[in-house]
Amino acid sequence: MMIGCVKLFNGKQSKGDYTEISYYDDADREVAPEEASRVRIREILANGEVVKESWGFCGVVRKPA
């Protein structure tokens, strides 16, 4: 599966020209979406300026040892 970020150009963004979705594990490494425990969603203008950024939890839930 792809590792890194996904860019969406679907016209559904609230402020940006496109949306990037990046997936991370518990050690802040970029991972495939099905291995992720956290996600970062950023709305970006065509000139590269970030207008909105959100973080959240997703995917893999790990039990404490």
MOQUICOR-V773350 format. One record per backbone hydrogen bond with DSSP energy under -1.0 kcal/mol. CO is the residue of the C=O (numbers start at 1). NH is the residue of the N-H. E is the energy in kcal/mol with one decimal. If there is no record, write none. Layout:
BEGIN
CO&NH&E, CO&NH&E
END
This chain:
BEGIN
6&21&-2.6, 8&19&-2.0, 18&44&-2.9, 19&8&-3.0, 20&42&-2.7, 21&6&-2.6, 22&40&-2.6, 23&31&-1.8, 24&37&-2.7, 24&38&-2.1, 25&28&-1.7, 29&25&-2.0, 32&35&-1.9, 36&60&-2.3, 37&58&-1.8, 38&24&-2.4, 39&56&-2.1, 40&22&-2.7, 41&54&-2.7, 42&20&-2.8, 43&51&-2.6, 43&52&-1.3, 44&17&-1.9, 44&18&-1.9, 45&48&-2.1, 49&45&-2.8, 52&43&-2.8, 54&41&-2.9, 56&39&-2.5
END
